[in-house]
Amino acid sequence: MQISKMIFVMFKRFPALLLSLLLACFIISCDGGEGALDPNGQDDHTELLTNQVNNVIIPSISNYKDATETLYLSANNFCSSINDSNLNSFRDAYHNTYKSYQSAALHNYYANINYDLVNTTNLFPIDTLLLKNIIISTTYNFSSESQKRANGFPAIDYLIYSSQNTVGLFTSDEKKCSYLLKLTESIKNKAVQLDNMWGGSLKENFISNDGVEIGSSIHVQLNSALSYYEDHIRENKVGLPIGRIGPLDSPIEADPTKIEAYYQSLYDGNDLFALSLVKESIQEMEGLYLGGNTLRNSSINSGYDRLLISRGHTEVDSDIKSQFDLIYAKIDERTSISGNTDLYDSIQGLITIMKSDLFPLLNIQDADGKNDGD
């Protein structure tokens, strides 16, 4: 009775104060799960970070590591017995590894220069003259700055798709196999190193580095992933070939030769494999946002979508998911990366939503400062 009387008296004297206190208590009690405030007033993202490591980052990198090991074995089989059957098996392994690379490259946050997947494994277009000279010299350094345009998957693309008689070329030049074996071994070793990094202390450090300030795991992951998305998906995969570049989408001279898997596109007569690589990279970006949950059920995994939903930002979550769907639709309707700007514009649209809505709502500072979220 005394407590009820005290509340009644407080309500009569300080109605606004009491209503504010009651409302605050209601919000705190209802805002459970991911994104809830702890007693000290700090967001606890342990569930989200743990899920990112266990269901997004490590599976992508482990899958890539396994694929590179198969690629290396397939290269050895092909070079041990150079024939069409073994070439086709190696091509299959190359396709699978190149696709799995798209996922791993997005999570290459903490790699030093020697294990930076982009600069040591997937810079395109290839410098064919440099590649030929390196093969002839039999002097390889797959982490050197001078060789980065004769490395990785673009080099394999050239070796196995630039001619209609690949078997004949390898049979007549044993140095090509020497290079191919060392190259696939280097790709494998870098993947193993990356997998070991995430299987060690990096995993626990990532989970424990909570918060959203600069240097926190969430800040690093979102900024690194979006920077990769801008530079290597929007621009390198699509923008340069069609003549668009930069945060202001400045027009440049289009160059259809500047695509991934360029020589396979010539060989096949279409860009379908190159488009599949774009799609794989977009799917990994979506997987990061959804916490690895491709079914888009926020009750299953703890992704950034669930964080937005728990805070009442369902409209922004819906906009992001709709933009992913639009990108997939634009990829599926094409057979060539060159052409109209629809695909580029849809990819750019996701950057706009993330920088204008997702980052501010999660209190994440945009690290690159590019004016492309307006």
C-alpha positions as CSV (number, residue, x, y, z in Angstrom):
1,M,0.0,0.0,0.0
2,Q,2.8,2.4,0.9
3,I,4.5,1.8,-2.5
4,S,1.2,2.4,-4.4
5,K,0.6,5.6,-2.4
6,M,4.1,6.8,-3.2
7,I,3.6,6.2,-6.9
8,F,0.3,8.1,-6.8
9,V,1.9,11.1,-5.1
10,M,4.8,11.1,-7.5
11,F,2.5,10.9,-10.5
12,K,0.5,13.9,-9.2
13,R,3.7,16.0,-8.6
14,F,6.0,14.8,-11.4
15,P,3.8,13.2,-14.1
16,A,6.2,13.7,-17.0
17,L,9.2,12.3,-15.0
18,L,7.3,9.2,-13.9
19,L,6.0,8.4,-17.4
20,S,9.6,8.8,-18.8
21,L,10.9,6.3,-16.2
22,L,8.2,3.8,-16.8
23,L,8.7,4.1,-20.6
24,A,12.5,3.6,-20.2
25,C,11.9,0.5,-18.1
26,F,9.5,-0.9,-20.7
27,I,11.9,-0.4,-23.5
28,I,14.8,-2.1,-21.7
29,S,12.7,-5.1,-20.6
30,C,11.3,-5.6,-24.1
31,D,14.4,-5.1,-26.1
32,G,15.9,-8.5,-25.5
33,G,18.2,-10.6,-27.6
34,E,20.8,-9.2,-30.0
35,G,21.2,-5.4,-29.6
36,A,19.9,-5.3,-26.0
37,L,21.6,-2.9,-23.6
38,D,23.5,-4.4,-20.7
39,P,23.2,-2.9,-17.2
40,N,26.2,-0.6,-17.9
41,G,24.5,0.9,-21.0
42,Q,26.8,-0.8,-23.6
43,D,25.5,-2.9,-26.5
44,D,26.5,-6.6,-26.3
45,H,27.3,-8.0,-29.7
46,T,28.9,-11.2,-28.6
47,E,26.2,-13.3,-30.2
48,L,26.5,-11.5,-33.5
49,L,30.3,-11.7,-33.6
50,T,30.3,-15.3,-32.6
51,N,27.9,-16.1,-35.3
52,Q,29.9,-14.1,-37.9
53,V,33.0,-16.2,-37.1
54,N,31.3,-19.6,-36.9
55,N,28.7,-19.3,-39.7
56,V,30.1,-16.8,-42.1
57,I,33.8,-16.1,-42.0
58,I,35.4,-19.5,-41.1
59,P,33.1,-21.6,-43.4
60,S,33.9,-19.4,-46.3
61,I,37.7,-19.5,-45.7
62,S,37.7,-23.2,-45.0
63,N,35.7,-24.0,-48.1
64,Y,38.2,-21.9,-50.1
65,K,41.1,-23.7,-48.5
66,D,39.7,-27.1,-49.3
67,A,39.0,-26.0,-52.9
68,T,42.6,-24.8,-53.4
69,E,43.9,-28.2,-52.2
70,T,41.8,-29.9,-54.8
71,L,43.0,-27.4,-57.4
72,Y,46.6,-28.2,-56.6
73,L,46.0,-32.0,-56.9
74,S,44.2,-31.5,-60.2
75,A,47.1,-29.5,-61.5
76,N,49.4,-32.3,-60.6
77,N,47.2,-34.9,-62.3
78,F,47.0,-32.8,-65.4
79,C,50.7,-32.2,-65.6
80,S,51.5,-35.9,-64.9
81,S,49.3,-36.9,-67.8
82,I,48.4,-34.1,-70.2
83,N,45.2,-35.0,-71.9
84,D,41.7,-33.6,-72.5
85,S,40.1,-35.5,-69.6
86,N,42.6,-34.2,-67.0
87,L,42.3,-30.7,-68.5
88,N,38.6,-30.8,-68.0
89,S,39.0,-32.0,-64.4
90,F,41.4,-29.2,-63.8
91,R,39.0,-26.7,-65.3
92,D,36.3,-27.9,-63.0
93,A,38.5,-27.5,-60.0
94,Y,39.5,-24.0,-61.2
95,H,35.9,-23.0,-61.5
96,N,35.0,-24.2,-58.1
97,T,38.1,-22.6,-56.5
98,Y,37.6,-19.3,-58.3
99,K,34.0,-19.2,-57.0
100,S,34.9,-20.0,-53.4
101,Y,37.6,-17.3,-53.6
102,Q,34.9,-14.7,-54.0
103,S,33.7,-15.5,-50.5
104,A,37.1,-15.8,-48.8
105,A,38.3,-12.5,-50.3
106,L,35.6,-10.5,-48.6
107,H,36.9,-11.7,-45.2
108,N,40.6,-11.0,-45.8
109,Y,40.5,-8.3,-43.1
110,Y,43.7,-8.7,-41.2
111,A,46.1,-10.2,-43.8
112,N,49.5,-8.8,-44.3
113,I,50.8,-7.9,-47.7
114,N,52.1,-11.4,-48.5
115,Y,48.7,-13.0,-47.8
116,D,46.5,-10.3,-49.3
117,L,44.3,-12.4,-51.5
118,V,43.4,-9.7,-54.0
119,N,46.9,-8.4,-54.7
120,T,48.5,-11.9,-54.8
121,T,45.7,-13.9,-56.3
122,N,43.2,-12.0,-58.4
123,L,44.4,-8.8,-60.1
124,F,43.0,-8.6,-63.6
125,P,43.5,-8.0,-66.4
126,I,46.6,-10.2,-66.7
127,D,49.9,-8.9,-68.2
128,T,50.4,-11.6,-70.8
129,L,53.9,-10.5,-71.8
130,L,55.1,-10.4,-68.2
131,L,53.5,-13.8,-67.6
132,K,55.3,-15.3,-70.6
133,N,58.6,-13.9,-69.5
134,I,58.2,-15.3,-66.0
135,I,57.3,-18.7,-67.3
136,I,60.4,-18.7,-69.6
137,S,62.7,-17.6,-66.8
138,T,61.3,-20.2,-64.3
139,T,61.8,-17.5,-61.6
140,Y,58.7,-17.1,-59.5
141,N,57.8,-14.9,-56.6
142,F,54.0,-15.0,-56.1
143,S,54.1,-12.4,-53.4
144,S,56.2,-9.8,-55.2
145,E,54.9,-6.5,-56.4
146,S,56.6,-7.0,-59.8
147,Q,54.7,-10.2,-60.5
148,K,51.2,-9.3,-59.3
149,R,49.9,-8.9,-62.8
150,A,51.1,-12.4,-63.7
151,N,49.5,-14.2,-60.7
152,G,46.6,-16.2,-59.5
153,F,43.3,-17.0,-61.2
154,P,43.8,-14.5,-64.1
155,A,47.0,-16.3,-65.0
156,I,45.3,-19.7,-64.9
157,D,42.4,-18.3,-67.0
158,Y,45.0,-17.3,-69.6
159,L,46.9,-20.6,-69.5
160,I,43.9,-22.9,-70.0
161,Y,41.5,-20.8,-72.1
162,S,43.5,-18.5,-74.4
163,S,43.9,-21.3,-77.0
164,Q,41.7,-23.9,-78.5
165,N,44.5,-26.4,-78.2
166,T,45.5,-26.1,-74.5
167,V,46.7,-29.7,-74.4
168,G,49.1,-29.1,-77.3
169,L,50.5,-26.0,-75.7
170,F,51.3,-27.7,-72.4
171,T,52.6,-30.8,-74.1
172,S,55.1,-28.7,-76.2
173,D,56.2,-26.5,-73.3
174,E,57.1,-28.2,-70.0
175,K,57.7,-24.8,-68.4
176,K,54.0,-24.1,-68.5
177,C,53.4,-27.0,-66.2
178,S,56.3,-26.0,-63.9
179,Y,54.7,-22.6,-63.5
180,L,51.1,-23.9,-63.1
181,L,52.2,-26.3,-60.3
182,K,54.1,-23.6,-58.4
183,L,51.2,-21.1,-58.9
184,T,48.5,-23.5,-57.6
185,E,50.8,-24.5,-54.7
186,S,51.2,-20.8,-53.8
187,I,47.4,-20.3,-54.0
188,K,46.9,-23.3,-51.7
189,N,49.5,-22.2,-49.2
190,K,48.0,-18.7,-48.9
191,A,44.6,-20.2,-48.3
192,V,46.0,-22.6,-45.6
193,Q,47.7,-19.7,-43.9
194,L,44.4,-17.7,-43.9
195,D,42.5,-20.6,-42.5
196,N,45.1,-21.1,-39.8
197,M,44.8,-17.5,-38.8
198,W,41.1,-17.7,-38.2
199,G,41.3,-21.0,-36.5
200,G,43.8,-19.6,-34.0
201,S,43.7,-16.6,-31.6
202,L,42.2,-14.3,-34.3
203,K,38.8,-16.0,-33.8
204,E,38.6,-15.3,-30.0
205,N,40.1,-11.8,-30.5
206,F,37.4,-11.0,-33.1
207,I,34.6,-12.1,-30.8
208,S,35.9,-10.3,-27.7
209,N,36.6,-7.0,-29.6
210,D,33.1,-5.7,-29.0
211,G,31.6,-2.3,-29.5
212,V,31.2,-0.2,-32.6
213,E,34.0,2.3,-32.2
214,I,36.8,2.6,-34.7
215,G,38.9,-0.6,-34.5
216,S,36.2,-2.8,-33.1
217,S,35.4,-6.0,-34.9
218,I,32.0,-4.7,-36.2
219,H,33.6,-1.5,-37.4
220,V,36.5,-3.4,-39.1
221,Q,34.2,-6.0,-40.7
222,L,31.6,-3.7,-42.1
223,N,34.0,-1.1,-43.4
224,S,36.4,-3.7,-44.8
225,A,33.6,-5.6,-46.5
226,L,32.0,-2.4,-47.9
227,S,35.4,-1.2,-49.1
228,Y,36.0,-4.5,-50.9
229,Y,32.5,-4.3,-52.3
230,E,33.1,-0.8,-53.7
231,D,36.6,-1.4,-55.1
232,H,36.5,-5.0,-56.3
233,I,32.9,-5.7,-57.0
234,R,31.3,-2.4,-58.1
235,E,34.4,-1.0,-59.9
236,N,36.7,-3.9,-60.9
237,K,34.1,-6.5,-61.8
238,V,31.6,-4.2,-63.4
239,G,32.5,-0.5,-63.5
240,L,35.8,-0.6,-65.5
241,P,34.4,-2.8,-68.3
242,I,31.3,-0.6,-68.8
243,G,33.1,2.7,-68.2
244,R,32.0,3.8,-64.7
245,I,34.3,4.4,-61.8
246,G,34.5,6.2,-58.4
247,P,32.2,7.3,-55.7
248,L,30.5,9.8,-58.0
249,D,30.2,7.2,-60.8
250,S,32.3,9.2,-63.2
251,P,32.2,8.1,-66.8
252,I,35.5,6.7,-68.3
253,E,36.2,4.9,-71.5
254,A,34.6,1.4,-71.4
255,D,37.0,-1.5,-71.7
256,P,35.3,-4.9,-72.1
257,T,38.7,-6.7,-71.8
258,K,38.9,-5.7,-68.1
259,I,36.7,-8.5,-66.7
260,E,37.4,-11.5,-64.6
261,A,37.9,-14.7,-66.5
262,Y,38.4,-12.7,-69.7
263,Y,39.9,-15.5,-71.7
264,Q,37.2,-18.0,-70.8
265,S,34.6,-15.4,-72.0
266,L,36.4,-15.3,-75.3
267,Y,36.5,-19.1,-75.4
268,D,32.8,-19.6,-74.4
269,G,31.5,-16.6,-76.5
270,N,29.8,-15.1,-73.4
271,D,30.5,-13.7,-69.9
272,L,28.4,-16.2,-68.0
273,F,31.2,-17.5,-65.9
274,A,32.4,-13.9,-65.1
275,L,28.8,-13.1,-64.2
276,S,28.7,-16.1,-61.9
277,L,31.8,-14.7,-60.1
278,V,30.0,-11.4,-59.6
279,K,27.0,-13.2,-58.2
280,E,29.1,-15.3,-55.8
281,S,30.7,-12.2,-54.4
282,I,27.3,-10.5,-53.9
283,Q,25.9,-13.6,-52.2
284,E,28.8,-13.5,-49.7
285,M,28.0,-9.9,-49.0
286,E,24.4,-10.8,-48.4
287,G,25.5,-13.8,-46.2
288,L,27.5,-11.4,-44.0
289,Y,24.5,-9.1,-43.6
290,L,22.2,-12.1,-42.8
291,G,24.7,-13.8,-40.5
292,G,25.0,-16.8,-43.0
293,N,21.2,-17.3,-43.0
294,T,20.2,-17.5,-46.7
295,L,16.6,-18.3,-45.7
296,R,16.3,-14.7,-44.4
297,N,14.6,-15.9,-41.2
298,S,15.9,-13.5,-38.5
299,S,15.1,-16.0,-35.7
300,I,17.7,-18.5,-37.0
301,N,21.0,-16.7,-37.1
302,S,22.3,-13.5,-35.5
303,G,23.0,-11.2,-38.5
304,Y,23.0,-7.5,-39.0
305,D,19.4,-7.8,-40.3
306,R,18.3,-9.2,-36.9
307,L,20.1,-6.3,-35.2
308,L,18.1,-3.8,-37.3
309,I,14.8,-5.6,-36.8
310,S,15.3,-5.8,-33.0
311,R,15.7,-2.0,-32.9
312,G,12.6,-1.4,-35.0
313,H,14.3,-0.6,-38.3
314,T,12.4,-3.1,-40.4
315,E,12.0,-0.8,-43.3
316,V,15.7,-0.4,-43.8
317,D,16.2,-4.1,-43.5
318,S,13.5,-4.7,-46.1
319,D,15.2,-2.1,-48.4
320,I,18.6,-3.9,-48.1
321,K,17.1,-7.3,-48.9
322,S,15.1,-5.9,-51.8
323,Q,18.3,-4.4,-53.2
324,F,20.1,-7.8,-53.1
325,D,17.2,-9.3,-55.0
326,L,17.4,-6.5,-57.6
327,I,21.1,-7.2,-58.1
328,Y,20.5,-10.9,-58.6
329,A,17.8,-10.1,-61.1
330,K,20.1,-7.8,-63.1
331,I,22.8,-10.5,-63.1
332,D,20.5,-13.3,-64.2
333,E,19.1,-11.3,-67.2
334,R,22.5,-10.7,-68.7
335,T,25.0,-12.8,-70.8
336,S,27.6,-10.0,-70.9
337,I,28.9,-7.6,-68.3
338,S,29.2,-5.0,-71.0
339,G,26.1,-3.1,-72.1
340,N,23.7,-1.0,-70.1
341,T,24.4,0.3,-66.6
342,D,21.6,-1.5,-64.9
343,L,23.8,-4.0,-63.1
344,Y,26.3,-1.3,-62.0
345,D,23.4,1.0,-60.8
346,S,21.9,-1.8,-58.7
347,I,25.3,-2.6,-57.1
348,Q,25.8,1.1,-56.3
349,G,22.3,1.2,-54.8
350,L,23.3,-1.1,-52.0
351,I,26.2,1.1,-51.1
352,T,23.9,4.1,-50.8
353,I,21.5,2.2,-48.4
354,M,24.4,0.9,-46.3
355,K,26.1,4.3,-45.9
356,S,23.0,6.4,-45.6
357,D,21.0,4.1,-43.4
358,L,22.7,0.9,-42.0
359,F,25.9,2.6,-40.8
360,P,24.3,5.6,-39.1
361,L,21.6,3.4,-37.4
362,L,24.3,1.1,-36.0
363,N,26.5,4.1,-35.1
364,I,29.3,2.9,-37.4
365,Q,31.7,5.5,-38.8
366,D,32.3,5.2,-42.5
367,A,36.0,4.8,-42.6
368,D,36.7,5.7,-46.3
369,G,34.8,9.0,-46.3
370,K,33.8,8.6,-49.9
371,N,30.8,10.7,-50.9
372,D,28.8,7.8,-52.4
373,G,26.1,7.3,-49.8
374,D,24.0,10.3,-50.7
